[in-house]
Amino acid sequence: YRIIMSTNTKKRGLSPAAPNVNPAVVAAAADKPAKKPRKKAVTAKSLGLTKAEFDSIKAAPIKRELKQIVKKLAKQVNDDWHDGYEDQAETKGEWFGAIQEPLQAVLDIGVAKQTALLQCNEVLKIVSDSFYDLLACPCRCCWEDDMCDSDTQFELTLPWGGEEEGSRVYHATASSPHDVWSYVWVALLRVHSNLDNVEEGLLLQCIKDAHDNMNKAEMIELPGFLYDQDDEKHDIGTTDQRDGKDVPSGTKLAHYVNNRASEWKSLPSTKKVHRTRRAIDRRFDGTPERRTRDYHLHDDSDDSYGGGYGYGGGGYGRGRRECIIM
């Protein structure tokens, strides 16, 4: 009888009895948030770029190259803080030269082709962050002392200007590093502020990033001027400057910076804080085999706090008779 009833039920199209379901499980499933859709991968094709162009604004290789130079400087400081100042200055110049290529890529792609705002903004953040990482190395001489009289410089080709020789070039000097990437940043933000299809949330975050990383620039600030360096007014102060010829309009960027300041200022800061590394003066400190002076090989009349290495008097030569500080 049971077999016949089961068969007849299937034939008549009746649905079988629903299985027992735990209400708690159903409620938990309902409260569980829906999975976010996967972000579409950004490719060279989606940005309208060639593979070589897309590779030039990839963050990882740029970050890795600059990090290696910073590590090189940190090692030089650790090995010989006092006598290695010339090598330290040379490494700083090497770092400054290394930022030319990524900055030029931002101008060629983010400004000239008006695409890849997110990627170009990341490149500028990496350049600025690497500079502050470099400054965290306690070199014997500061950046200004090493670079003020240095002839370390390069040129950036600007995607605007006339046909006259030199009108499309920005001369980047190592004595004013902040101004170099700040100038490029303003150009990038101006171009994308003028686009009708710009993602405003991203643009506001980029303005926040630029503001936080441009605070040490001497000749430019948000919303800034894209001045011509041949203009007699380009170096008289940020308030009395003027735009160069044929530069992208800054009207819309000024609107975002000034009229929507409460929005972008409330966004989180992405700027990192780099603590100064510990410096060892190996003339007097550190293990004896790594010293750059042989004070520890001489007897000292007052080695009460010289650590047993013969450089009493606080390690600065007080009470030393036979050794000579070079």
C-alpha positions as CSV (number, residue, x, y, z in Angstrom):
1,Y,0.0,0.0,0.0
2,R,2.8,2.4,0.8
3,I,4.6,1.7,-2.5
4,I,1.4,2.3,-4.5
5,M,0.7,5.6,-2.7
6,S,4.2,6.8,-3.4
7,T,4.0,6.0,-7.0
8,N,0.6,7.6,-7.4
9,T,1.9,10.8,-5.8
10,K,4.7,11.1,-8.3
11,K,2.3,10.4,-11.2
12,R,-0.1,13.1,-10.0
13,G,2.8,15.7,-9.9
14,L,2.3,16.3,-6.1
15,S,5.4,17.7,-4.4
16,P,6.9,15.5,-1.6
17,A,6.8,16.8,1.9
18,A,9.4,19.5,2.7
19,P,12.3,18.3,4.8
20,N,12.8,19.6,8.3
21,V,14.8,22.9,8.2
22,N,16.4,24.5,11.2
23,P,15.1,28.1,11.5
24,A,18.3,29.3,13.1
25,V,20.3,28.2,10.0
26,V,17.8,30.1,7.7
27,A,18.1,33.3,9.9
28,A,21.9,33.1,9.8
29,A,21.9,32.8,6.1
30,A,19.6,35.8,5.7
31,D,21.8,37.9,8.0
32,K,25.0,37.0,6.1
33,P,26.1,39.9,3.9
34,A,26.2,39.2,0.2
35,K,29.6,38.7,-1.4
36,K,31.0,41.7,-3.0
37,P,31.4,41.4,-6.8
38,R,35.0,40.9,-7.9
39,K,36.8,44.0,-9.1
40,K,37.5,43.9,-12.8
41,A,41.2,43.5,-13.4
42,V,42.9,46.6,-14.7
43,T,44.9,45.9,-17.8
44,A,46.8,47.8,-20.4
45,K,44.0,47.4,-22.9
46,S,41.3,48.6,-20.4
47,L,43.4,51.8,-20.0
48,G,44.1,52.2,-23.6
49,L,47.8,51.7,-23.1
50,T,50.5,49.6,-24.7
51,K,52.2,46.9,-22.5
52,A,55.3,49.0,-22.2
53,E,53.3,52.0,-21.1
54,F,51.4,50.0,-18.6
55,D,54.6,48.5,-17.2
56,S,56.1,52.0,-16.7
57,I,53.5,52.9,-14.1
58,K,53.4,49.6,-12.2
59,A,54.0,50.4,-8.6
60,A,56.0,47.3,-7.5
61,P,59.1,47.7,-9.8
62,I,59.4,51.5,-9.0
63,K,59.1,50.9,-5.3
64,R,61.6,48.1,-5.4
65,E,64.2,50.2,-7.3
66,L,64.0,53.2,-4.9
67,K,64.0,50.9,-1.9
68,Q,67.3,49.4,-2.9
69,I,68.9,52.8,-3.1
70,V,67.6,53.7,0.3
71,K,69.0,50.4,1.7
72,K,72.3,51.2,0.1
73,L,72.4,54.6,1.8
74,A,71.4,53.1,5.2
75,K,74.2,50.6,4.9
76,Q,76.7,53.3,4.1
77,V,75.6,55.3,7.1
78,N,75.9,52.2,9.3
79,D,79.3,51.3,8.0
80,D,80.9,54.7,8.2
81,W,78.7,57.6,9.3
82,H,81.5,60.1,9.7
83,D,84.0,59.5,6.9
84,G,81.5,58.1,4.3
85,Y,79.7,61.4,3.7
86,E,80.9,61.7,0.1
87,D,79.5,58.3,-0.8
88,Q,76.3,59.2,1.0
89,A,75.9,62.3,-1.1
90,E,76.6,60.3,-4.2
91,T,73.8,57.8,-3.3
92,K,71.4,60.7,-2.7
93,G,72.1,61.9,-6.2
94,E,71.6,58.4,-7.5
95,W,68.1,58.4,-5.9
96,F,67.2,61.7,-7.4
97,G,68.2,60.5,-10.8
98,A,66.1,57.4,-10.4
99,I,62.8,59.3,-10.0
100,Q,63.1,60.9,-13.5
101,E,61.7,57.8,-15.3
102,P,58.5,57.3,-13.2
103,L,57.7,61.0,-13.1
104,Q,58.0,61.2,-16.9
105,A,55.7,58.2,-17.2
106,V,53.1,60.0,-15.1
107,L,53.3,63.0,-17.5
108,D,53.2,60.8,-20.6
109,I,50.3,58.7,-19.5
110,G,48.3,60.4,-16.7
111,V,48.6,63.9,-18.2
112,A,49.1,63.5,-21.9
113,K,46.8,60.5,-22.4
114,Q,44.4,61.5,-19.5
115,T,44.2,57.9,-18.2
116,A,45.3,55.8,-15.2
117,L,44.7,58.3,-12.5
118,L,44.8,55.7,-9.7
119,Q,48.1,54.1,-11.0
120,C,49.8,57.5,-11.6
121,N,48.7,58.8,-8.2
122,E,50.3,55.6,-6.6
123,V,53.6,56.3,-8.5
124,L,53.7,59.8,-7.0
125,K,53.0,58.5,-3.6
126,I,55.8,56.0,-3.9
127,V,58.3,58.7,-5.0
128,S,57.3,61.0,-2.1
129,D,57.3,58.1,0.5
130,S,60.7,56.9,-0.7
131,F,62.2,60.4,-0.2
132,Y,61.0,60.5,3.4
133,D,62.4,57.0,3.9
134,L,65.7,58.3,2.5
135,L,65.7,61.2,5.0
136,A,65.2,58.7,7.8
137,C,68.8,57.7,7.2
138,P,70.8,59.8,9.7
139,C,73.6,60.9,7.3
140,R,76.4,63.1,8.4
141,C,75.1,65.9,6.1
142,C,71.5,66.7,5.5
143,W,69.9,66.7,2.0
144,E,70.2,70.4,1.6
145,D,73.9,70.5,2.5
146,D,74.7,67.7,0.1
147,M,72.5,68.9,-2.8
148,C,72.5,72.7,-2.6
149,D,75.7,73.0,-4.6
150,S,75.2,69.8,-6.6
151,D,74.7,69.8,-10.3
152,T,72.5,66.8,-10.1
153,Q,69.4,67.5,-12.3
154,F,67.3,66.2,-15.1
155,E,64.6,67.4,-17.5
156,L,61.0,66.4,-17.7
157,T,59.2,66.7,-21.1
158,L,55.9,68.5,-20.6
159,P,52.9,67.6,-22.8
160,W,52.0,71.2,-23.5
161,G,53.7,74.4,-24.6
162,G,54.7,76.1,-27.8
163,E,57.2,75.1,-30.4
164,E,60.0,77.2,-29.0
165,E,63.1,75.4,-27.8
166,G,62.8,74.6,-24.1
167,S,59.2,75.7,-23.7
168,R,58.1,72.1,-23.1
169,V,60.7,71.2,-20.5
170,Y,60.7,71.3,-16.7
171,H,64.2,71.5,-15.2
172,A,64.3,69.4,-12.1
173,T,67.0,70.2,-9.6
174,A,68.1,68.1,-6.6
175,S,68.0,71.2,-4.4
176,S,64.2,71.3,-4.5
177,P,63.0,67.7,-4.7
178,H,59.5,68.3,-3.3
179,D,58.7,70.8,-6.0
180,V,59.5,68.3,-8.7
181,W,56.9,65.7,-7.9
182,S,54.5,68.4,-6.7
183,Y,54.5,70.0,-10.1
184,V,53.7,66.7,-11.8
185,W,51.0,66.0,-9.2
186,V,49.2,69.3,-9.9
187,A,49.3,68.6,-13.6
188,L,47.8,65.2,-13.1
189,L,45.0,66.5,-10.9
190,R,44.2,69.3,-13.2
191,V,43.8,67.1,-16.2
192,H,41.5,64.6,-14.5
193,S,39.5,67.3,-12.7
194,N,38.5,68.5,-16.2
195,L,37.2,65.1,-17.3
196,D,33.4,64.6,-17.3
197,N,33.8,60.9,-16.5
198,V,36.2,61.3,-13.6
199,E,35.4,59.1,-10.5
200,E,35.0,61.9,-7.9
201,G,35.7,59.7,-4.9
202,L,39.0,58.7,-6.3
203,L,39.8,62.2,-7.3
204,L,39.1,63.6,-3.8
205,Q,41.4,60.9,-2.3
206,C,44.1,61.9,-4.8
207,I,43.8,65.5,-3.8
208,K,44.2,64.5,-0.2
209,D,47.3,62.4,-1.0
210,A,48.8,65.3,-3.0
211,H,48.1,67.8,-0.1
212,D,49.8,65.6,2.4
213,N,52.8,65.0,0.3
214,M,53.3,68.6,-1.0
215,N,53.6,70.3,2.3
216,K,57.4,70.8,2.0
217,A,57.3,72.2,-1.5
218,E,58.6,75.8,-1.8
219,M,57.3,76.9,-5.1
220,I,54.0,75.1,-5.5
221,E,50.9,74.3,-3.4
222,L,47.3,73.2,-4.1
223,P,45.6,74.1,-6.3
224,G,48.9,75.5,-7.6
225,F,50.2,77.0,-10.8
226,L,51.9,75.2,-13.6
227,Y,54.4,78.0,-14.0
228,D,56.9,78.4,-16.8
229,Q,60.4,78.3,-15.4
230,D,61.5,80.9,-17.9
231,D,58.9,83.3,-16.6
232,E,60.4,86.0,-14.4
233,K,57.6,85.5,-11.8
234,H,58.0,81.7,-11.4
235,D,60.2,82.0,-8.3
236,I,58.7,84.9,-6.4
237,G,56.3,83.0,-4.2
238,T,53.4,80.7,-4.6
239,T,50.8,83.4,-4.4
240,D,52.2,85.7,-7.1
241,Q,52.9,83.0,-9.7
242,R,51.0,82.5,-12.9
243,D,50.4,79.6,-15.3
244,G,52.6,79.0,-18.3
245,K,51.4,78.9,-21.9
246,D,48.9,76.2,-23.0
247,V,48.9,74.4,-19.6
248,P,45.7,72.5,-18.6
249,S,43.1,74.7,-17.0
250,G,43.1,74.7,-13.2
251,T,39.6,76.1,-12.6
252,K,37.9,72.8,-11.8
253,L,40.7,71.6,-9.6
254,A,40.5,74.8,-7.7
255,H,36.7,74.1,-7.2
256,Y,37.4,70.7,-5.8
257,V,40.3,71.9,-3.6
258,N,38.5,74.9,-2.2
259,N,34.7,74.3,-2.4
260,R,34.9,70.6,-1.4
261,A,37.7,70.9,1.2
262,S,35.6,69.4,3.9
263,E,35.1,66.2,1.9
264,W,38.7,65.5,1.0
265,K,40.2,66.7,4.3
266,S,38.0,64.1,6.1
267,L,39.5,61.3,4.1
268,P,42.2,59.1,5.7
269,S,45.8,60.0,5.1
270,T,47.9,57.4,3.3
271,K,51.2,59.1,4.1
272,K,53.6,57.0,6.1
273,V,55.7,58.3,9.0
274,H,59.4,57.1,8.8
275,R,61.3,57.1,12.1
276,T,64.9,58.1,12.0
277,R,67.2,55.1,12.0
278,R,69.8,54.6,14.7
279,A,73.2,56.0,13.8
280,I,76.5,54.5,15.0
281,D,79.7,56.7,15.0
282,R,82.2,53.9,14.3
283,R,85.1,56.1,15.3
284,F,84.2,55.4,18.9
285,D,81.2,53.0,19.0
286,G,80.4,49.5,17.8
287,T,82.5,46.4,17.9
288,P,86.3,47.0,17.7
289,E,86.8,45.1,14.3
290,R,84.4,47.6,12.6
291,R,85.9,50.8,14.0
292,T,87.2,53.4,11.6
293,R,89.7,54.7,14.2
294,D,92.2,52.7,16.3
295,Y,91.5,54.5,19.6
296,H,90.7,51.2,21.3
297,L,94.2,49.9,20.7
298,H,95.7,52.7,22.8
299,D,95.9,53.0,26.6
300,D,93.9,55.8,28.1
301,S,94.6,57.4,31.4
302,D,90.9,57.7,32.1
303,D,88.9,54.8,30.9
304,S,86.4,54.7,33.7
305,Y,83.5,54.6,31.2
306,G,85.2,53.7,28.0
307,G,83.7,50.2,28.0
308,G,87.1,48.7,28.3
309,Y,88.2,49.7,24.8
310,G,90.5,52.5,25.7
311,Y,88.4,55.5,24.7
312,G,87.5,57.0,28.0
313,G,86.4,60.6,28.5
314,G,83.0,59.9,26.8
315,G,84.6,58.6,23.6
316,Y,85.5,62.1,22.3
317,G,89.2,62.2,23.1
318,R,89.2,63.7,26.6
319,G,92.1,62.3,28.6
320,R,93.7,60.7,25.6
321,R,97.4,61.2,25.4
322,E,99.0,59.2,22.6
323,C,96.2,58.8,20.0
324,I,95.5,61.6,17.5
325,I,92.0,62.3,16.1
326,M,92.1,62.5,12.3
